[in-house]
């Protein structure tokens, strides 16, 4: 039986509020290009930047919409739709523009929902989330050769875009990385059929969490089935498939691999594994956690006995595995996030060290396991 999602809190923005916010965002976006960079920052906070990838290859980017006609969306009915971002090593990026991390409409919705989903983030109207550029170049020609494929599944309530920095770095070192969104769970996902927002504006009940994981498992199986149909299929080596997931994404990643031999290696970034026994799990496994996570005891119990490589990120907290690792310290420096909020989100440690450590450990794991 599919559990119904938990109802939204009264403090959550309504669809009408979001619509008004979207209109205001469109008007503001139309005015901002005529302002100076200094005035723009004064209006909408700092110009947030993603750390550049460290590999030898520039990064290409394409987005893909998929529809699974065999499944019903558990959050609002109808067929199940997904959005993917595919990042890959590019032969050349000349004439191919860098892509914003969020679409204009996604940026408006994210600004409204972010402080509800992640308390401590700035209130709407203080950050220009739509100005954040990725290092992915739209439609750039792929570097020839067959490449390992990595799927990325984000944390509960997060969209795929918050894994952009790690994914870009992995792609710059010669891999194809497929960021998978999970509509209804993700903060926001803009589909061709409209904007979807999260049902998780408060911690999910056990039943809702199980629905979320089961839905993600179906999403990941569907993406694996469709890899051969994606635009970058000719450069994907489907004999070398790995998966990396954060939090609920880490949970889904391990259980997906347990049930699907196509997945050859798994990086679990602080996802607990106590939904069902994992007897006989035999895939290479990275179990990576922070020293600040308040659910560390449960995490360690659920990892006990698994034959995985362990890693610890010090001076960090749960969302240091995401792009918040770079963004939150920038927001604190601008006076938009408190020290307490920073510690609760990403920890007090040096952001450059956290980002570099996660990239190095995850990249080295897949370099060994999917060379």
C-alpha positions in Angstrom: 0.0 0.0 0.0 1.3 3.4 -0.9 1.4 5.9 2.0 0.0 9.4 1.6 2.6 12.2 2.0 2.5 14.2 5.2 0.4 17.3 5.0 2.1 20.7 4.6 2.6 23.0 7.6 0.6 26.2 7.6 3.8 28.2 7.3 4.6 26.6 3.9 3.9 28.9 0.9 0.6 28.2 -0.9 0.4 27.6 -4.7 -1.1 31.1 -5.0 1.8 32.5 -3.0 4.3 30.7 -5.2 2.5 32.0 -8.3 2.7 35.6 -7.0 6.4 35.0 -6.1 7.1 33.6 -9.5 5.5 36.7 -11.1 7.6 39.0 -8.8 10.7 37.0 -9.7 10.1 37.4 -13.4 9.7 41.2 -13.0 12.8 41.4 -10.8 14.8 39.3 -13.3 13.7 41.6 -16.1 15.0 44.7 -14.2 18.2 43.2 -12.9 20.2 43.1 -16.1 20.1 46.9 -16.3 21.8 47.2 -12.9 25.4 47.1 -12.0 26.9 44.0 -10.4 27.3 45.9 -7.1 23.6 47.0 -7.2 22.5 43.5 -8.1 24.4 42.1 -5.1 22.9 44.8 -2.8 19.4 43.8 -4.0 19.7 40.0 -3.9 22.7 39.2 -1.8 26.1 37.7 -2.8 26.8 36.1 -6.2 27.0 32.5 -5.1 29.7 30.4 -6.9 30.2 26.7 -7.3 33.8 25.4 -6.9 35.3 24.7 -10.3 35.9 21.0 -11.3 39.4 19.8 -10.9 39.7 17.3 -13.8 41.5 17.7 -17.1 38.3 17.8 -19.2 35.7 20.6 -19.7 32.2 19.5 -18.9 29.2 19.2 -21.2 25.6 19.2 -20.0 22.2 18.0 -21.3 18.9 17.7 -19.6 16.5 14.8 -20.3 12.8 14.3 -19.6 11.6 10.7 -19.2 8.1 9.4 -18.7 7.4 5.9 -17.2 4.0 4.9 -18.4 4.1 1.7 -16.4 4.0 3.4 -13.0 1.6 5.8 -11.2 3.1 8.8 -9.4 2.5 8.1 -5.7 2.4 11.8 -4.7 -0.2 13.1 -7.1 -1.3 10.4 -9.5 -0.8 10.2 -13.2 2.2 8.7 -15.0 5.6 9.0 -13.4 7.8 11.7 -14.9 11.5 12.3 -14.2 14.0 15.0 -15.1 17.7 14.1 -15.5 20.9 16.2 -16.0 23.6 14.4 -17.8 27.2 15.7 -17.3 30.1 14.3 -19.3 33.7 15.1 -20.5 33.5 17.4 -23.5 35.7 17.5 -26.5 35.3 21.2 -26.8 33.0 23.8 -25.2 33.5 26.6 -27.8 30.2 28.3 -28.5 28.4 26.3 -25.8 27.2 28.5 -22.9 27.4 27.6 -19.2 24.1 26.6 -17.8 22.4 28.1 -14.7 22.0 25.7 -11.8 18.2 26.4 -11.7 15.8 27.5 -14.3 14.3 31.0 -13.6 11.0 29.5 -12.4 12.8 26.9 -10.3 14.9 29.6 -8.7 11.8 31.5 -7.6 10.2 28.4 -6.1 13.4 27.3 -4.4 13.8 30.7 -2.8 10.3 30.4 -1.3 10.7 26.8 -0.1 14.3 26.5 0.9 13.9 28.0 4.4 11.0 25.7 5.1 12.8 22.6 3.9 16.2 23.6 5.4 15.6 25.9 8.3 18.3 28.5 8.6 18.6 29.3 4.9 17.8 32.9 3.9 14.3 34.1 3.4 12.8 34.8 -0.1 14.1 37.9 -1.8 17.5 37.9 -0.3 19.5 35.6 -2.6 19.5 35.4 -6.4 19.5 31.6 -6.7 18.9 31.9 -10.4 22.3 33.6 -10.9 24.3 30.5 -9.9 26.1 29.1 -12.9 27.2 25.5 -13.3 30.4 24.6 -15.1 28.4 22.5 -17.5 28.3 23.7 -21.1 25.0 23.1 -22.9 25.1 20.6 -25.7 28.9 20.5 -25.9 30.2 17.6 -28.1 31.3 14.6 -26.0 34.9 13.5 -25.7 35.2 10.2 -27.7 35.5 6.9 -25.9 33.4 4.7 -23.7 33.0 6.1 -20.2 31.9 4.7 -16.8 28.4 5.8 -15.8 27.5 7.1 -12.4 23.9 7.8 -11.3 23.4 10.4 -8.6 20.3 10.4 -6.3 19.9 13.4 -3.9 18.9 13.7 -0.3 15.3 13.6 0.8 13.6 17.0 -0.1 16.6 18.0 -2.2 16.6 18.4 -6.0 19.2 16.8 -8.3 20.8 20.2 -8.8 22.3 20.2 -5.3 24.7 17.5 -6.4 26.0 19.6 -9.3 29.5 20.4 -7.9 30.4 16.7 -7.1 28.9 15.5 -10.4 30.9 18.1 -12.4 34.1 17.1 -10.8 33.5 13.4 -11.5 32.6 14.2 -15.1 35.7 16.4 -15.5 37.8 13.3 -14.7 36.2 11.2 -17.5 32.9 9.8 -16.3 29.3 10.3 -17.4 27.2 11.4 -14.5 23.4 11.2 -14.5 21.7 13.4 -11.9 18.2 12.0 -11.2 15.4 14.1 -9.8 12.5 12.5 -7.8 9.4 14.8 -8.3 7.1 15.1 -5.3 10.1 14.5 -3.0 12.5 17.1 -4.5 12.1 20.7 -3.4 11.2 21.7 -6.9 11.4 20.1 -10.3 10.4 21.9 -13.5 8.9 19.3 -15.9 7.6 20.0 -19.4 4.1 19.5 -17.9 4.6 22.0 -15.1 6.4 22.7 -11.8 6.4 20.0 -9.1 7.1 20.9 -5.4 8.0 18.8 -2.4 5.6 17.0 -0.2 8.3 16.9 2.5 7.9 20.2 4.3 8.4 18.4 7.6 10.2 15.2 8.6 8.5 12.3 7.0 6.7 9.6 8.9 8.2 6.1 8.6 5.4 5.2 6.1 6.1 8.3 4.0 9.8 7.7 4.1 9.2 4.1 2.9 7.1 5.5 0.0 9.9 7.9 -0.9 12.5 5.1 -1.0 10.3 2.7 -2.9 9.6 5.4 -5.4 13.3 6.2 -5.8 14.1 2.6 -6.4 11.5 2.5 -9.2 12.9 5.7 -10.6 16.5 4.3 -10.6 15.5 1.0 -12.2 13.7 3.0 -14.9 16.7 5.2 -15.6 19.0 2.1 -15.8 16.6 0.6 -18.3 16.6 3.8 -20.4 20.4 4.5 -20.4 20.7 3.1 -23.9 18.1 5.7 -25.2 19.8 8.8 -23.7 21.5 11.3 -25.9 25.0 10.3 -24.5 24.4 6.6 -24.9 27.2 6.1 -27.4 29.9 7.2 -24.8 28.3 5.3 -21.9 29.9 2.0 -20.9 26.9 0.2 -19.4 29.2 -2.6 -18.1 30.7 0.0 -15.7 27.8 1.5 -13.8 28.1 3.0 -10.3 25.7 5.0 -8.1 26.3 7.7 -5.5 23.6 9.0 -3.2 23.3 11.4 -0.3 21.1 10.8 2.8 17.9 9.2 1.6 19.6 9.0 -1.8 22.4 6.9 -0.1 19.7 4.6 1.3 18.1 4.2 -2.1 21.5 3.7 -3.8 22.5 0.8 -1.6 19.1 -0.9 -1.8 19.0 -0.3 -5.6 22.4 -2.1 -6.0 21.3 -4.9 -3.7 18.5 -5.7 -6.1 20.2 -4.9 -9.5 23.4 -6.5 -10.7 23.9 -3.8 -13.3 25.1 -1.5 -10.5 28.8 -2.4 -9.9 29.8 0.0 -7.1 28.0 2.3 -4.6 29.0 5.4 -2.6 26.6 6.0 0.3 27.0 9.6 1.7 25.4 9.3 5.1 22.3 7.3 4.3 21.1 4.9 6.9 20.5 1.2 5.9 17.9 -0.2 8.3 14.9 -0.6 6.1 15.5 -4.2 5.3 18.3 -6.7 5.7 21.2 -6.5 3.3 22.3 -10.1 3.7 24.9 -11.1 1.1 25.6 -7.6 -0.2 28.7 -8.0 -2.3 29.2 -4.8 -4.3 32.1 -2.4 -3.5 30.7 0.1 -1.1 31.9 3.4 0.3 30.3 4.4 3.6 31.0 8.1 4.1 29.7 10.2 7.0 30.4 13.5 8.8 31.4 13.9 12.5 28.5 16.3 13.2 25.5 14.3 12.0 23.0 14.0 14.9 21.8 10.6 13.7 25.3 9.1 13.7 24.5 6.3 16.3 21.6 5.0 14.2 23.8 5.3 11.1 26.6 3.2 12.5 24.2 0.6 13.8 22.7 0.3 10.3 26.1 0.0 8.7 27.4 -2.6 11.1 28.6 -5.8 9.4 28.6 -4.3 5.9 31.8 -4.9 3.9 32.3 -1.3 3.0 35.2 1.1 3.0 34.7 3.7 5.7 35.4 7.5 5.5 34.8 10.4 7.9 34.5 14.0 7.0 35.5 16.1 10.0 34.3 19.6 11.0 31.2 18.9 8.9 27.5 18.2 9.1 25.0 16.4 7.0 24.6 18.7 4.0 28.4 19.1 3.5 28.1 16.4 0.9 26.0 18.7 -1.3 26.4 22.1 -2.9 25.4 23.7 0.4 29.0 23.0 1.5 30.0 25.9 -0.8 26.9 28.0 -0.6 26.2 28.2 3.2 29.6 29.7 4.2 29.3 32.3 1.4 25.8 33.2 2.8 27.2 33.4 6.3 30.0 35.7 5.2 27.2 37.9 3.7 25.3 38.0 7.0 22.4 35.9 5.6 23.1 32.7 7.6 24.0 32.5 11.3 26.9 30.5 12.7 24.4 28.2 14.4 22.6 27.5 11.1 25.8 26.9 9.3 26.9 24.4 11.9 23.6 22.6 11.7 23.7 22.5 7.9 27.3 21.9 6.9 29.4 22.2 10.0 32.0 24.8 11.1 34.9 23.5 9.1 36.7 25.0 6.1 34.4 24.7 3.1 37.3 24.3 0.6 38.6 21.4 2.6 35.2 19.8 2.8 34.5 20.1 -0.9 38.0 18.8 -1.8 37.8 15.9 0.6 34.5 14.7 -0.7 35.5 15.0 -4.3 38.8 13.2 -3.7 37.4 10.3 -1.6 34.4 9.7 -3.9 36.5 10.0 -7.1 39.2 7.7 -5.8 36.6 5.1 -4.8 35.1 5.0 -8.3 38.6 5.2 -9.9 39.5 1.9 -8.1 36.2 0.2 -8.6 35.2 1.4 -12.1 38.5 2.2 -13.8 
